[in-house]
Each structure stands twice: as C-alpha cells, then as structure tokens.
Amino acid sequence: MPAETTAARSGVIHDLGYQRYDGPRFGRAQIVRALAWHSFRAAFGLGRGAKAKIIPVIALVALCLPAVVNAFAMSRGNARLVSYDAYSPVLRDLVMTVFVAVQAPEMVSRDLRSRVLPLYFSRPMKTIDYPVAKFLGFGAACLVMMEVPVLLLYAGTIVNVHGGAAVWAQTKELIPGLLTGLLWAVVLTAISLFLASLTGRRAFATGAVAIFFLATYSMSQILLQVETHAAQAQFFSARAPGAGPVPVALVPVTLGEKVSGLFSPFTLIDGTRTWLGSPTAADQVPKNLGAFGAVYALVLLIIVALCLTGLAARYRKASLS
C-alpha cells in the first residue's frame, strides 16, 4: 500500500516528442514592426471576414468620390473643383470621425478586454513598445485614408492638363496637401487611440471617440457663427447713416471668432494649415487669423503631446494589473 501511494504521488512523465526552438530569436525592433504591421492590417479588416472590411472600404470610397467627380468635370473642360490641402473638409471631417471611432477601439480595446497585455509584456519588449507600435500601425492606416484620395485627385488632374509647366504647377500644389494629410493622420491617431484605450468595452470606446470629435466640432462652429454674427451686427450698427456698403469679408475679425476654433481638432488643423501659409483659405475658421494662427499650432501640439503621454501612461498602468 505505501509503495502504490508513492508511485501515484510521483506520477509519470511522458515524452510527447516536442522539440525546443533553435531558430533565430528577434528582439524589440522586430516585435514592434510585427505588431505595427498587424495593427495596420486590422485597421482595414485584412485577414478577417467581410464584415470587418465594410467600414474601411465605404470610408475610403466616400473620400475618393470628390476626386472622381473632379476628374470627370475636368475632362469636360472645367477647372479643378477640389483643392489638395483643403480636400472636401466637411466630408473629410465626417468620414474620418466614423473611421477612427470604429477602428481605434479595434486597435486597443480588444486587448484590454481580453487581458492579453501581460502576454505581450512577457516578451523582450518594453511597456512603451506596445503604444508605439499601435500608433505607427493605426497612423499609417489613417495616412492611407488621407493621402489616397489626394493622390487620386492629383492623378485625375494631371491627366487633364497639358504641358510640363501645368504638371509642375499641380505637383507644387500637391505637396501642401500631402503634408496636411500627414498632420491629420498624426492628430486623429493620437486622440482616438488615447480615448479608445480608456475602456476595454468597444461600444463605449467607439461612443467616446465619436462624441468627442462631433461635439467639439459642433461647439466650435456654433461659437464661430455666434461671434461672427455679433461682430457683423456691431460693426454695421456703428457705421454712420448713409455710409456706403461694405463687403462682409472686410468686417474685422474679433478675438471671440479667433478663439472659437480652439475647441475642435478639425478647426485646429485648419487654423494651423492656414498659419503655415496654405494657398487655400480656411473654411471652418476665421479667414484672417494672422499671428493668432500660432496659438492654433501650439494648442494642437499640446493636445497631441498630452494624448501620447496619456496613452503611454495607460499601458504602463495596464502592464502592472
């Protein structure tokens, strides 16, 4: 009896034939590249079912429609209808809000909900590597969404112009448009990933991102309209009776109008673009920002820095839980 008990307690080890991995082992850089590439593919639903591709495909097609319409119009002899650096601003605002609201939680919320982050951090990667990889992957996806329509607009334009000088002129106008797209990608990626990382529930994360962008944009535009109407009313009421008409564009821009654009990422981008010397006038901020445009750039920089810092702190905390 004692011998049987000892044998039962000791157990038996069976050799199942598993072999140790003797191949090359990659370090942090390869892990970050692989995670960034996986995040980029996930943003477009690549490697997943058709349902995961619906939103990215519809969003990209919607953003490309103005470029297609422009190419058709130019083939009929019309001038270019859409600018490169202010590419259909209202459509871009709406479509990119939907895209980042749906896809940003796919980048970060699922891992938080599934509690798989300790598995990531058990590998030779630092806590900062995970948010960096997610930012690079999703930022590249947002950059594709921004730049593909602009490049399609450029292609449709140069096909319908004649002469090397005309092509070179279009190319010079394209460069600010590509830089604006890069600015959009950085800002939207930083803000949406930070907001989505605050919760592991995907529905809550989607709502938080969408509400933030839509609410801040609506508030900014309402304030701009209120301040503009008040400034115009005050200006025209102060004019002497019988004075000649003055174009609305010549009404001085008040401080309230300038400040109204500081509450939304979209208007901050538009104001920064204008301050940097964009050839296209701003559509969603006061026309004459002047030196106040530097405030737009500074606020935008602070918001991006705070979001990136918050994203890193969020995963530093998650790695300890």
DRENGU-439536 format. One record per atom (N, C-alpha, C): residue in one letter; x, y, z. Coordinates in steps of 0.1 Angstrom, whole numbers, padded with zeros to 4 digits, always signed. Layout:
BEGIN
AXYZ/...
***
This chain:
BEGIN
M+0008-0012+0000/M+0000+0000+0000/M+0009+0013+0000/P+0019+0014+0009/P+0027+0026+0008/P+0034+0027-0005/A+0038+0016-0011/A+0045+0017-0024/A+0036+0022-0035/E+0023+0018-0035/E+0014+0023-0045/E+0011+0038-0043/T+0010+0042-0031/T+0008+0056-0028/T+0019+0065-0033/T+0032+0060-0031/T+0043+0067-0035/T+0044+0069-0050/A+0040+0058-0057/A+0040+0058-0072/A+0030+0067-0077/A+0018+0068-0071/A+0007+0076-0075/A+0011+0091-0074/R+0018+0094-0062/R+0022+0108-0060/R+0033+0112-0069/S+0042+0103-0072/S+0053+0108-0081/S+0049+0110-0095/G+0039+0102-0100/G+0034+0104-0114/G+0044+0099-0124/V+0040+0101-0137/V+0048+0096-0148/V+0050+0107-0158/I+0062+0110-0163/I+0064+0120-0173/I+0065+0113-0187/H+0056+0117-0196/H+0056+0111-0209/H+0063+0120-0219/D+0071+0115-0227/D+0078+0122-0238/D+0069+0123-0250/L+0063+0135-0253/L+0054+0136-0264/L+0061+0140-0277/G+0074+0141-0276/G+0082+0144-0288/G+0084+0159-0292/Y+0080+0168-0282/Y+0082+0182-0285/Y+0097+0186-0285/Q+0100+0195-0294/Q+0114+0199-0296/Q+0115+0213-0292/R+0127+0217-0287/R+0130+0231-0284/R+0132+0239-0297/Y+0128+0252-0296/Y+0130+0260-0308/Y+0145+0265-0308/D+0151+0262-0319/D+0166+0265-0320/D+0168+0276-0331/G+0157+0282-0336/G+0159+0291-0347/G+0162+0305-0342/P+0163+0315-0351/P+0166+0329-0347/P+0156+0335-0338/R+0160+0343-0328/R+0151+0350-0319/R+0153+0365-0321/F+0142+0372-0325/F+0142+0386-0328/F+0140+0394-0315/G+0145+0406-0316/G+0144+0415-0304/G+0132+0425-0305/R+0133+0436-0297/R+0122+0445-0296/R+0119+0451-0310/A+0128+0455-0318/A+0125+0462-0330/A+0116+0453-0339/Q+0119+0440-0340/Q+0111+0431-0348/Q+0097+0430-0342/I+0096+0429-0329/I+0083+0428-0323/I+0075+0440-0326/V+0081+0452-0325/V+0073+0465-0328/V+0069+0465-0342/R+0078+0461-0351/R+0074+0461-0366/R+0063+0451-0368/A+0063+0439-0362/A+0053+0429-0364/A+0039+0434-0359/L+0040+0440-0347/L+0027+0445-0341/L+0022+0457-0348/A+0030+0466-0353/A+0026+0477-0361/A+0019+0472-0374/W+0026+0462-0381/W+0020+0457-0393/W+0007+0450-0391/H+0006+0443-0380/H-0007+0436-0376/H-0018+0447-0374/S-0014+0458-0367/S-0024+0468-0364/S-0028+0475-0377/F-0019+0477-0386/F-0022+0483-0399/F-0032+0474-0407/R-0030+0462-0407/R-0039+0452-0414/R-0053+0452-0407/A-0052+0452-0394/A-0065+0452-0386/A-0074+0464-0389/A-0067+0476-0391/A-0075+0488-0393/A-0083+0487-0406/F-0079+0479-0416/F-0086+0477-0428/F-0094+0464-0429/G-0093+0456-0418/G-0100+0443-0417/G-0093+0432-0425/L-0081+0434-0429/L-0073+0424-0437/L-0071+0412-0428/G-0073+0400-0434/G-0071+0388-0427/G-0083+0384-0419/R-0094+0392-0420/R-0106+0389-0412/R-0118+0387-0422/G-0130+0386-0417/G-0141+0384-0426/G-0145+0396-0433/A-0155+0395-0442/A-0160+0406-0450/A-0166+0417-0441/K-0172+0413-0430/K-0179+0423-0421/K-0169+0434-0416/A-0156+0429-0413/A-0146+0438-0408/A-0141+0448-0418/K-0144+0446-0431/K-0139+0454-0441/K-0149+0464-0446/I-0161+0464-0441/I-0172+0472-0446/I-0169+0487-0443/I-0167+0491-0431/I-0165+0505-0427/I-0152+0510-0434/P-0140+0504-0434/P-0129+0509-0441/P-0131+0511-0456/V-0138+0502-0462/V-0140+0503-0477/V-0149+0514-0480/I-0160+0515-0473/I-0170+0525-0475/I-0164+0539-0473/A-0156+0540-0462/A-0150+0553-0459/A-0140+0557-0469/L-0132+0548-0474/L-0122+0551-0485/L-0129+0555-0498/V-0139+0548-0501/V-0147+0551-0513/V-0153+0565-0512/A-0159+0567-0501/A-0166+0580-0499/A-0155+0592-0500/L-0144+0590-0495/L-0133+0601-0495/L-0128+0602-0510/C-0129+0592-0518/C-0124+0593-0531/C-0134+0598-0541/L-0146+0599-0537/L-0157+0604-0546/L-0154+0618-0552/P-0150+0628-0543/P-0147+0641-0549/P-0136+0641-0559/A-0126+0632-0558/A-0116+0632-0567/A-0121+0626-0581/V-0130+0616-0580/V-0135+0610-0592/V-0144+0621-0599/V-0152+0628-0591/V-0161+0638-0597/V-0153+0649-0604/N-0142+0653-0597/N-0133+0663-0602/N-0127+0659-0616/A-0122+0646-0616/A-0116+0641-0629/A-0127+0641-0640/F-0139+0638-0637/F-0149+0638-0647/F-0152+0652-0652/A-0153+0662-0642/A-0156+0676-0645/A-0144+0682-0654/M-0132+0679-0650/M-0121+0684-0658/M-0120+0678-0672/S-0125+0666-0674/S-0125+0660-0687/S-0135+0667-0696/R-0144+0674-0690/R-0154+0682-0697/R-0150+0697-0699/G-0137+0700-0695/G-0132+0713-0698/G-0133+0723-0686/N-0137+0718-0674/N-0138+0726-0663/N-0125+0727-0655/A-0124+0737-0647/A-0112+0738-0638/A-0113+0729-0627/R-0102+0727-0620/R-0102+0718-0608/R-0111+0723-0598/L-0120+0714-0593/L-0130+0717-0583/L-0126+0716-0569/V-0117+0707-0566/V-0113+0704-0552/V-0098+0708-0550/S-0095+0714-0539/S-0081+0717-0536/S-0074+0705-0529/Y-0061+0705-0530/Y-0054+0694-0524/Y-0053+0695-0509/D-0050+0707-0503/D-0048+0708-0489/D-0061+0710-0481/A-0072+0714-0488/A-0085+0716-0481/A-0095+0707-0488/Y-0092+0694-0488/Y-0099+0684-0496/Y-0113+0681-0490/S-0123+0687-0496/S-0137+0685-0491/S-0138+0684-0476/P-0136+0695-0469/P-0134+0695-0454/P-0145+0689-0447/V-0158+0692-0450/V-0169+0686-0443/V-0170+0671-0444/L-0169+0667-0457/L-0169+0652-0459/L-0157+0645-0452/R-0146+0651-0452/R-0134+0645-0446/R-0136+0645-0431/D-0142+0655-0425/D-0144+0655-0410/D-0153+0644-0407/L-0164+0642-0414/L-0174+0632-0410/L-0169+0618-0413/V-0163+0616-0424/V-0159+0602-0427/V-0148+0598-0418/M-0138+0606-0416/M-0127+0603-0407/M-0131+0601-0392/T-0142+0608-0388/T-0147+0606-0375/T-0153+0592-0374/V-0160+0588-0384/V-0166+0574-0384/V-0155+0564-0384/F-0145+0566-0392/F-0134+0556-0394/F-0126+0554-0381/V-0122+0565-0375/V-0114+0564-0362/V-0122+0559-0351/A-0135+0563-0351/A-0144+0559-0340/A-0146+0544-0340/V-0147+0538-0352/V-0149+0524-0353/V-0136+0516-0352/Q-0126+0521-0358/Q-0113+0513-0359/Q-0104+0515-0348/A-0104+0526-0341/A-0094+0528-0330/A-0097+0518-0319/P-0110+0515-0315/P-0112+0505-0305/P-0107+0491-0309/E-0107+0489-0322/E-0102+0476-0327/E-0087+0475-0324/M-0080+0486-0324/M-0066+0486-0321/M-0062+0483-0307/V-0070+0488-0297/V-0066+0488-0283/V-0076+0482-0274/S-0089+0484-0276/S-0099+0479-0266/S-0100+0464-0265/R-0098+0457-0276/R-0099+0442-0276/R-0088+0436-0267/D-0076+0441-0268/D-0065+0436-0259/D-0068+0439-0245/L-0073+0451-0242/L-0076+0454-0228/L-0087+0445-0223/R-0097+0443-0230/R-0109+0435-0226/R-0104+0420-0224/S-0096+0415-0233/S-0092+0401-0232/S-0081+0399-0222/R-0075+0410-0217/R-0064+0409-0207/R-0052+0401-0212/V-0048+0404-0224/V-0037+0396-0230/V-0024+0405-0230/L-0025+0417-0224/L-0013+0425-0224/L-0001+0419-0216/P-0004+0412-0205/P+0007+0405-0198/P+0015+0396-0207/L+0008+0390-0217/L+0015+0381-0226/L+0024+0389-0235/Y+0020+0400-0240/Y+0029+0409-0248/Y+0041+0413-0240/F+0039+0417-0228/F+0050+0423-0220/F+0058+0412-0214/S+0055+0399-0215/S+0063+0388-0211/S+0075+0386-0221/R+0073+0392-0232/R+0084+0390-0243/R+0094+0402-0241/P+0105+0401-0249/P+0115+0411-0248/P+0111+0425-0254/M+0100+0430-0248/M+0095+0443-0253/M+0092+0452-0240/K+0094+0465-0242/K+0091+0474-0231/K+0077+0478-0231/T+0072+0484-0220/T+0058+0488-0219/T+0055+0499-0230/I+0065+0507-0233/I+0063+0518-0243/I+0062+0512-0257/D+0067+0500-0260/D+0067+0495-0273/D+0053+0492-0278/Y+0044+0488-0270/Y+0031+0485-0274/Y+0023+0497-0279/P+0022+0508-0272/P+0015+0520-0277/P+0023+0526-0289/V+0036+0525-0290/V+0043+0530-0302/V+0039+0522-0314/A+0039+0509-0313/A+0035+0500-0324/A+0021+0503-0328/K+0012+0505-0319/K-0002+0508-0322/K-0003+0521-0329/F+0004+0531-0324/F+0004+0544-0330/F+0009+0544-0345/L+0020+0537-0347/L+0026+0536-0360/L+0016+0528-0370/G+0011+0517-0365/G+0002+0510-0374/G-0011+0517-0377/F-0018+0523-0367/F-0030+0530-0370/F-0028+0543-0377/G-0016+0550-0373/G-0013+0562-0380/G-0010+0560-0395/A-0004+0549-0399/A-0002+0545-0413/A-0015+0543-0420/A-0025+0537-0413/A-0038+0534-0418/A-0045+0547-0421/C-0045+0557-0411/C-0051+0570-0413/C-0044+0578-0424/L-0031+0576-0425/L-0024+0583-0436/L-0029+0578-0450/V-0031+0565-0451/V-0036+0559-0463/V-0050+0565-0466/M-0058+0566-0456/M-0072+0572-0458/M-0071+0587-0463/M-0061+0594-0458/M-0060+0608-0461/M-0053+0610-0475/E-0043+0602-0478/E-0034+0605-0489/E-0039+0599-0502/V-0046+0587-0502/V-0050+0581-0514/V-0060+0590-0522/P-0070+0596-0515/P-0079+0605-0523/P-0072+0617-0529/V-0062+0622-0521/V-0055+0634-0527/V-0046+0630-0539/L-0040+0618-0538/L-0032+0613-0549/L-0041+0610-0561/L-0053+0605-0558/L-0062+0602-0569/L-0067+0615-0576/L-0069+0625-0567/L-0072+0639-0573/L-0061+0644-0582/Y-0049+0642-0577/Y-0037+0647-0585/Y-0036+0639-0598/A-0038+0626-0598/A-0037+0618-0610/A-0048+0622-0620/G-0060+0624-0615/G-0071+0629-0624/G-0069+0643-0629/T-0062+0651-0622/T-0059+0665-0627/T-0048+0665-0637/I-0037+0658-0635/I-0026+0659-0645/I-0030+0652-0658/V-0039+0643-0657/V-0043+0636-0670/V-0050+0646-0679/N-0057+0656-0672/N-0065+0666-0680/N-0058+0679-0682/V-0046+0681-0678/V-0038+0693-0681/V-0028+0690-0692/H-0023+0700-0698/H-0013+0698-0709/H-0001+0707-0707/G+0010+0701-0709/G+0023+0709-0708/G+0030+0706-0695/G+0043+0706-0696/G+0051+0703-0684/G+0050+0714-0673/A+0048+0726-0677/A+0046+0737-0667/A+0033+0735-0659/A+0023+0731-0666/A+0010+0728-0659/A+0011+0716-0649/V+0018+0706-0653/V+0020+0694-0644/V+0029+0698-0632/W+0039+0706-0634/W+0048+0710-0623/W+0040+0719-0614/A+0031+0728-0619/A+0023+0736-0610/A+0014+0728-0601/Q+0008+0717-0607/Q-0001+0709-0599/Q+0008+0701-0589/T+0020+0697-0592/T+0028+0690-0583/T+0032+0698-0571/K+0035+0711-0573/K+0038+0720-0562/K+0026+0722-0553/E+0014+0723-0559/E+0002+0724-0551/E-0001+0711-0543/L+0004+0700-0548/L+0001+0687-0542/L+0009+0686-0529/I+0021+0691-0528/I+0029+0689-0516/I+0023+0694-0503/P+0017+0707-0503/P+0010+0711-0491/P-0002+0701-0487/G-0008+0696-0497/G-0019+0687-0495/G-0015+0674-0488/L-0003+0669-0492/L+0002+0657-0486/L+0007+0659-0472/L+0013+0671-0469/L+0017+0675-0456/L+0005+0677-0447/T-0006+0682-0452/T-0018+0684-0444/T-0024+0670-0441/G-0024+0661-0450/G-0028+0647-0447/G-0020+0641-0436/L-0007+0643-0436/L+0002+0638-0425/L-0002+0644-0412/L-0005+0657-0412/L-0009+0663-0399/L-0022+0657-0394/W-0032+0655-0403/W-0044+0649-0400/W-0042+0635-0394/A-0034+0627-0400/A-0032+0613-0395/A-0026+0613-0381/V-0016+0622-0379/V-0010+0622-0365/V-0020+0626-0355/V-0027+0637-0357/V-0037+0642-0347/V-0048+0632-0345/L-0054+0627-0355/L-0065+0618-0353/L-0061+0605-0346/T-0049+0600-0350/T-0044+0588-0344/T-0041+0589-0329/A-0035+0600-0325/A-0031+0602-0311/A-0044+0604-0303/I-0053+0612-0307/I-0065+0614-0299/I-0074+0602-0298/S-0077+0595-0310/S-0086+0584-0310/S-0080+0572-0302/L-0067+0569-0303/L-0062+0558-0296/L-0062+0561-0281/F-0059+0573-0277/F-0060+0576-0262/F-0074+0574-0257/L-0084+0580-0264/L-0098+0579-0259/L-0102+0564-0259/A-0098+0556-0269/A-0103+0542-0270/A-0096+0534-0260/S-0084+0538-0255/S-0077+0530-0245/S-0082+0532-0231/L-0091+0541-0229/L-0096+0543-0216/L-0106+0533-0211/T-0111+0525-0220/T-0120+0514-0217/T-0118+0502-0225/G-0121+0490-0220/G-0120+0478-0227/G-0133+0474-0235/R-0143+0482-0232/R-0156+0479-0239/R-0156+0487-0252/R-0157+0479-0263/R-0156+0485-0276/R-0167+0495-0279/A-0179+0492-0275/A-0190+0501-0277/A-0188+0515-0270/F-0183+0514-0258/F-0181+0527-0251/F-0169+0534-0257/A-0159+0527-0261/A-0148+0534-0268/A-0152+0541-0281/T-0160+0534-0289/T-0165+0540-0301/T-0173+0552-0298/G-0182+0551-0288/G-0190+0563-0285/G-0182+0575-0280/A-0172+0572-0272/A-0163+0582-0266/A-0156+0590-0278/V-0150+0582-0287/V-0143+0589-0298/V-0152+0597-0307/A-0164+0591-0311/A-0173+0598-0320/A-0179+0610-0313/I-0183+0609-0300/I-0189+0620-0293/I-0178+0632-0292/F-0166+0628-0289/F-0156+0639-0287/F-0154+0647-0300/F-0152+0640-0311/F-0150+0647-0323/F-0162+0655-0328/L-0174+0649-0327/L-0186+0656-0332/L-0190+0667-0323/A-0189+0665-0309/A-0193+0675-0300/A-0184+0687-0301/T-0171+0685-0301/T-0161+0696-0301/T-0162+0704-0314/Y-0164+0697-0325/Y-0166+0704-0338/Y-0179+0712-0338/S-0190+0706-0334/S-0202+0714-0333/S-0201+0726-0324/M-0195+0725-0313/M-0194+0736-0304/M-0185+0747-0310/S-0175+0743-0317/S-0166+0753-0323/S-0173+0760-0334/Q-0181+0753-0342/Q-0188+0760-0353/Q-0200+0769-0348/I-0206+0765-0337/I-0217+0773-0332/I-0211+0786-0326/L-0200+0784-0319/L-0194+0796-0313/L-0189+0806-0324/L-0184+0800-0335/L-0179+0808-0346/L-0191+0816-0352/Q-0202+0809-0355/Q-0214+0816-0361/Q-0219+0827-0351/V-0220+0824-0338/V-0225+0834-0329/V-0216+0846-0329/E-0203+0844-0328/E-0193+0855-0327/E-0193+0863-0340/T-0194+0856-0351/T-0194+0863-0364/T-0206+0872-0366/H-0218+0867-0362/H-0230+0875-0364/H-0230+0887-0354/A-0225+0884-0342/A-0224+0896-0333/A-0214+0906-0337/A-0203+0902-0343/A-0193+0912-0348/A-0198+0920-0360/Q-0205+0913-0369/Q-0211+0920-0380/Q-0221+0930-0376/A-0230+0925-0366/A-0240+0935-0362/A-0235+0947-0355/Q-0224+0945-0347/Q-0218+0956-0340/Q-0211+0965-0350/F-0205+0960-0360/F-0197+0968-0370/F-0207+0976-0378/F-0217+0970-0383/F-0227+0978-0392/F-0235+0988-0384/S-0238+0985-0371/S-0246+0994-0363/S-0238+1007-0360/A-0224+1005-0359/A-0215+1016-0356/A-0212+1025-0367/R-0216+1021-0380/R-0213+1029-0391/R-0223+1041-0392/A-0218+1051-0398/A-0226+1064-0399/A-0238+1061-0409/P-0249+1067-0406/P-0260+1065-0416/P-0257+1071-0429/G-0261+1063-0439/G-0258+1067-0453/G-0245+1063-0458/A-0237+1057-0450/A-0224+1052-0455/A-0225+1041-0465/G-0216+1040-0474/G-0217+1030-0485/G-0216+1016-0480/P-0220+1006-0488/P-0220+0992-0483/P-0205+0988-0482/V-0203+0979-0473/V-0190+0973-0470/V-0191+0957-0472/P-0183+0951-0479/P-0183+0936-0481/P-0182+0930-0467/V-0189+0919-0465/V-0188+0912-0452/V-0174+0907-0449/A-0166+0904-0460/A-0153+0899-0458/A-0143+0910-0452/L-0147+0923-0453/L-0139+0933-0448/L-0142+0937-0433/V-0152+0930-0427/V-0155+0932-0413/V-0144+0927-0405/P-0138+0935-0395/P-0127+0930-0387/P-0131+0917-0379/V-0121+0908-0378/V-0123+0896-0371/V-0120+0898-0356/T-0129+0895-0348/T-0128+0897-0333/T-0121+0886-0327/L-0117+0888-0314/L-0110+0878-0307/L-0119+0866-0304/G-0131+0868-0302/G-0141+0857-0300/G-0141+0848-0312/E-0141+0853-0324/E-0141+0845-0336/E-0128+0836-0336/K-0117+0843-0333/K-0105+0835-0334/K-0104+0824-0323/V-0109+0827-0311/V-0108+0817-0301/V-0118+0805-0303/S-0129+0808-0311/S-0139+0797-0313/S-0133+0785-0320/G-0122+0786-0327/G-0116+0775-0334/G-0107+0766-0326/L-0105+0770-0313/L-0095+0763-0305/L-0101+0751-0298/F-0114+0748-0300/F-0121+0738-0293/F-0122+0724-0300/S-0118+0724-0313/S-0120+0712-0320/S-0107+0708-0328/P-0103+0696-0328/P-0091+0692-0336/P-0092+0695-0350/F-0104+0695-0356/F-0106+0698-0370/F-0103+0712-0373/T-0108+0721-0365/T-0106+0736-0367/T-0092+0739-0363/L-0086+0732-0354/L-0072+0735-0350/L-0063+0731-0362/I-0066+0720-0369/I-0058+0716-0380/I-0060+0727-0391/D-0072+0731-0393/D-0075+0741-0404/D-0068+0754-0401/G-0068+0758-0388/G-0061+0771-0385/G-0046+0770-0386/T-0041+0758-0382/T-0026+0756-0383/T-0022+0756-0398/R-0030+0749-0406/R-0027+0749-0420/R-0027+0763-0426/T-0036+0771-0422/T-0037+0785-0427/T-0025+0793-0423/W-0021+0791-0410/W-0010+0799-0404/W+0003+0795-0411/L+0004+0782-0415/L+0017+0778-0422/L+0018+0782-0436/G+0008+0790-0441/G+0009+0795-0454/G+0002+0787-0465/S-0009+0780-0461/S-0016+0772-0471/S-0022+0781-0482/P-0021+0777-0494/P-0026+0786-0505/P-0041+0786-0506/T-0048+0777-0498/T-0062+0777-0498/T-0068+0783-0485/A-0077+0792-0486/A-0083+0798-0474/A-0090+0788-0466/A-0090+0790-0453/A-0097+0782-0443/A-0112+0782-0445/D-0119+0771-0443/D-0133+0771-0445/D-0140+0770-0431/Q-0133+0766-0421/Q-0140+0764-0408/Q-0135+0772-0397/V-0126+0782-0400/V-0121+0791-0390/V-0121+0805-0396/P-0120+0816-0388/P-0119+0829-0394/P-0109+0831-0405/K-0111+0838-0415/K-0103+0840-0426/K-0089+0846-0423/N-0090+0856-0414/N-0078+0864-0411/N-0073+0861-0397/L-0067+0850-0395/L-0062+0846-0382/L-0049+0854-0379/G-0041+0857-0389/G-0028+0864-0387/G-0019+0856-0378/A-0013+0864-0369/A-0003+0857-0359/A-0010+0848-0349/F-0023+0850-0348/F-0031+0841-0338/F-0030+0827-0343/G-0027+0824-0356/G-0026+0810-0360/G-0015+0802-0353/A-0005+0809-0347/A+0005+0802-0340/A-0001+0796-0327/V-0012+0803-0322/V-0019+0797-0310/V-0025+0784-0314/Y-0031+0783-0326/Y-0037+0771-0330/Y-0027+0760-0331/A-0015+0763-0337/A-0005+0753-0338/A+0000+0748-0324/L+0001+0757-0315/L+0006+0754-0301/L-0004+0745-0294/V-0017+0749-0295/V-0027+0741-0288/V-0028+0727-0294/L-0027+0726-0307/L-0027+0713-0314/L-0015+0705-0309/L-0004+0711-0308/L+0008+0703-0304/L+0006+0699-0289/I+0001+0707-0281/I-0001+0703-0267/I-0011+0692-0266/I-0022+0692-0274/I-0032+0681-0273/I-0026+0668-0278/V-0018+0668-0289/V-0012+0656-0293/V-0002+0651-0283/A+0006+0660-0277/A+0016+0655-0267/A+0009+0649-0255/L-0002+0656-0250/L-0009+0650-0239/L-0016+0637-0242/C-0021+0635-0254/C-0027+0622-0257/C-0017+0611-0258/L-0005+0614-0264/L+0005+0604-0265/L+0011+0601-0251/T+0012+0611-0242/T+0017+0608-0229/T+0006+0600-0221/G-0007+0603-0223/G-0017+0596-0216/G-0018+0581-0221/L-0016+0579-0234/L-0016+0566-0240/L-0005+0557-0234/A+0007+0563-0233/A+0018+0556-0227/A+0016+0553-0212/A+0010+0563-0205/A+0007+0560-0191/A-0004+0550-0189/R-0013+0550-0198/R-0024+0539-0197/R-0019+0525-0198/Y-0009+0523-0207/Y-0004+0510-0208/Y+0007+0507-0198/R+0013+0517-0193/R+0022+0514-0181/R+0014+0509-0169/K+0002+0515-0168/K-0007+0510-0157/K-0012+0496-0160/A-0016+0494-0173/A-0022+0481-0177/A-0012+0470-0175/S+0001+0473-0177/S+0011+0462-0175/S+0013+0458-0161/L+0009+0466-0152/L+0010+0463-0137/L-0002+0456-0132/S-0013+0456-0139/S-0025+0450-0135/S-0027+0435-0139/
***
